[in-house]
Amino acid sequence: MVMMMMMMFQLRPHIHILQYHPTTTPKSAYNNNIIISKCRRREAALSLSLSLLLFSSSSSSSSSSSAVASTSASKSSSSSELLFLDIPNSGGVKVLDLRVGSGDVPLHGNQVAIHYYGRLAAKQGWRFDSTYDHKDENGESVPFLFVLGSGKVISGIEAAVKSMKVGGIRRVIIPPSQGYQNTSQEPIPPNFFDRQRLFTTIFNPTRLANGEGSTLGTLIFDIELVSVRHQ
């Protein structure tokens, strides 16, 4: 009996207990790494949105809309040659002329008519509004009207339009400081759900508190200057 117990003890496998050593990454550093990683992913997504954003239109858009999309597609095919320019004294608004117009240049106090596609960089280029989708009773697209210098529209659009010529098409990257500062600034998406998604993203208090304000409100507008009315 004794011999049997000794043999069982000798055959018993050794059990190694793995112990946690405090030399591994502290919990606080681990959490910081997670936060840094998330911020880097968001920055990468924003950069990808800005670099790959395409100016597209639906098959039901007007002929003017199709021309804009065609112009943009030809520009996008040679992305290595694209160069956004800073508008002086605009607060960081960047523009790329997809087509240079040949008409009048608007002046302060003029009423301008524009068509646009509005996109939100923080949502991977989600299109929140398009004037080509705004139809009148005849099914024609209705441009957006505003008075240059009135202060009713976001600053980035004013800065971009006032140096365009009628017939021109321009892609505009608008930083948060020159975008929506409140929910009453135009242009306002007519669709309730698009409007809610836009403003709850830009003015998200939690994400703003986390220091994401520099990316949440970045807008991309593709603008066509349709007409200028001197007043």
C-alpha positions in Angstrom: 0.0 0.0 0.0 2.8 2.4 0.9 4.7 1.5 -2.3 1.6 2.2 -4.4 1.1 5.7 -2.7 4.7 6.5 -3.4 4.4 5.5 -7.0 1.3 7.7 -7.4 3.1 10.7 -5.9 6.0 10.3 -8.2 3.7 10.1 -11.3 1.6 13.1 -10.2 2.2 15.9 -12.7 3.7 19.2 -11.5 1.3 22.1 -11.4 2.8 25.5 -12.3 0.9 28.5 -11.0 1.1 31.5 -13.3 1.3 34.7 -11.2 0.6 38.2 -12.3 3.6 40.5 -12.1 3.2 44.2 -11.7 5.9 44.8 -14.3 3.3 44.5 -17.0 1.5 47.6 -18.4 -0.5 49.4 -15.6 -4.2 49.7 -16.1 -4.1 53.5 -16.5 -1.5 53.2 -19.2 -3.5 50.5 -20.9 -6.6 52.8 -20.9 -4.5 55.7 -22.3 -3.3 53.4 -25.1 -6.9 52.5 -25.9 -7.9 56.2 -26.1 -4.8 57.1 -28.2 -5.6 54.2 -30.5 -9.2 55.3 -30.9 -8.2 58.8 -31.7 -5.7 57.6 -34.3 -8.4 55.5 -35.9 -10.7 58.4 -36.1 -8.0 60.7 -37.6 -7.2 58.0 -40.1 -10.9 57.6 -41.0 -11.2 61.4 -41.4 -8.2 61.5 -43.6 -9.5 58.7 -45.7 -12.9 60.4 -46.1 -11.3 63.6 -47.3 -8.9 61.9 -49.7 -11.4 59.4 -51.2 -14.5 61.6 -51.2 -16.2 61.5 -54.6 -18.6 64.1 -55.9 -21.5 61.8 -57.1 -25.0 62.3 -58.3 -28.0 60.0 -58.8 -29.3 59.1 -62.2 -32.4 61.2 -61.7 -30.3 64.4 -61.2 -30.6 67.3 -63.7 -28.2 67.7 -66.6 -26.3 70.3 -64.7 -25.8 67.9 -61.9 -24.6 65.2 -64.3 -22.1 67.6 -65.7 -20.8 68.4 -62.2 -20.4 64.7 -61.5 -18.6 64.1 -64.8 -16.2 66.9 -64.1 -15.5 65.6 -60.6 -14.9 62.0 -61.9 -12.3 63.2 -64.4 -10.6 65.1 -61.6 -10.7 62.1 -59.2 -9.1 59.8 -61.8 -5.9 61.8 -61.4 -5.9 62.3 -57.6 -2.2 62.7 -57.5 -2.5 66.0 -59.3 -5.2 67.4 -57.0 -4.2 70.4 -55.0 -6.4 72.2 -52.5 -5.6 75.8 -52.0 -6.1 77.9 -48.8 -8.4 80.9 -49.2 -6.6 83.9 -47.6 -8.2 85.2 -44.4 -10.8 82.5 -44.5 -10.0 80.7 -41.3 -8.6 77.6 -43.0 -11.1 77.0 -45.8 -9.6 75.0 -48.6 -10.8 74.8 -52.2 -10.3 72.8 -55.3 -11.7 74.2 -58.6 -13.2 71.4 -60.6 -14.4 73.8 -63.2 -13.5 77.5 -63.5 -16.5 79.6 -64.4 -16.6 82.3 -67.1 -19.4 84.5 -65.7 -19.7 87.2 -63.1 -17.9 87.3 -59.8 -20.4 88.0 -56.9 -20.0 91.1 -54.8 -20.9 91.8 -51.2 -24.7 92.2 -51.0 -25.4 90.3 -54.2 -28.0 87.4 -54.2 -26.3 84.2 -55.4 -27.9 80.9 -56.4 -25.8 77.8 -55.9 -26.3 74.0 -56.2 -24.4 71.9 -53.7 -23.7 68.5 -52.2 -23.0 68.7 -48.5 -21.0 65.9 -46.8 -19.9 65.3 -43.2 -16.3 64.1 -42.9 -16.8 62.6 -39.5 -19.4 60.2 -41.0 -17.1 58.9 -43.7 -18.4 61.5 -46.2 -22.1 60.9 -45.5 -24.1 63.2 -47.7 -26.5 65.1 -45.5 -28.0 67.3 -48.1 -28.1 68.1 -51.9 -30.0 70.9 -53.7 -30.3 68.5 -56.7 -32.8 66.6 -54.5 -34.8 69.8 -53.8 -37.5 69.7 -56.6 -40.2 72.2 -57.6 -43.7 71.3 -58.9 -42.2 70.7 -62.3 -39.6 68.3 -61.0 -36.7 70.7 -61.6 -33.9 71.1 -59.0 -34.2 74.2 -57.0 -30.9 76.0 -56.2 -30.1 77.5 -52.8 -30.4 81.3 -52.6 -28.7 83.7 -50.2 -27.3 87.2 -50.0 -23.5 87.3 -49.9 -22.4 88.9 -46.6 -25.8 88.5 -44.8 -24.2 86.2 -42.2 -27.1 83.7 -42.5 -25.0 80.9 -44.1 -22.0 79.2 -42.6 -18.8 81.3 -43.1 -17.0 78.6 -45.2 -19.6 78.7 -47.9 -19.4 82.5 -48.1 -15.7 82.4 -48.3 -15.7 79.9 -51.1 -18.5 81.5 -53.2 -17.3 85.1 -53.2 -14.2 84.2 -55.2 -16.0 82.0 -57.8 -17.3 82.9 -61.2 -20.8 81.9 -62.4 -20.6 78.5 -64.0 -17.8 77.4 -61.8 -17.7 74.2 -59.7 -15.6 74.1 -56.6 -14.9 71.5 -53.9 -14.6 73.1 -50.5 -13.2 71.7 -47.2 -14.6 73.7 -44.3 -13.0 73.4 -40.8 -15.4 73.3 -37.8 -14.6 77.0 -37.0 -16.0 78.0 -40.3 -18.9 75.5 -40.4 -22.0 75.2 -38.3 -21.8 77.2 -35.0 -25.5 76.7 -34.2 -28.5 74.8 -35.6 -30.1 77.9 -37.3 -27.3 78.6 -39.8 -28.0 77.8 -43.4 -28.1 75.7 -45.4 -30.3 73.5 -43.2 -31.2 70.0 -44.5 -35.0 69.9 -45.1 -35.2 66.2 -44.1 -35.7 66.0 -40.3 -33.7 62.8 -39.8 -30.7 64.1 -41.8 -30.9 67.3 -39.9 -30.9 65.5 -36.6 -28.0 63.2 -37.5 -26.0 66.2 -38.7 -26.4 68.4 -35.7 -26.2 65.6 -33.1 -22.9 64.6 -34.6 -21.4 68.1 -34.8 -22.7 69.2 -31.4 -22.2 65.9 -29.5 -21.3 67.1 -26.0 -19.5 63.9 -24.9 -17.3 63.8 -27.9 -16.6 67.6 -27.8 -15.6 67.1 -24.1 -13.2 64.4 -25.3 -11.4 66.9 -27.5 -12.9 65.8 -30.9 -14.2 69.2 -31.9 -11.5 69.6 -34.5 -12.9 66.7 -36.5 -16.6 66.5 -35.7 -17.7 69.5 -37.7 -15.5 69.3 -40.8 -17.6 69.7 -43.9 -17.1 69.0 -47.5 -19.2 71.0 -50.0 -19.2 70.7 -53.8 -20.6 74.0 -55.0 -21.8 75.1 -58.4 -22.3 78.9 -58.8 -25.5 79.1 -60.9 -26.2 82.8 -61.0 -25.6 86.2 -59.4 -28.2 88.9 -59.0 -26.8 92.4 -58.4 -28.8 94.4 -55.9 
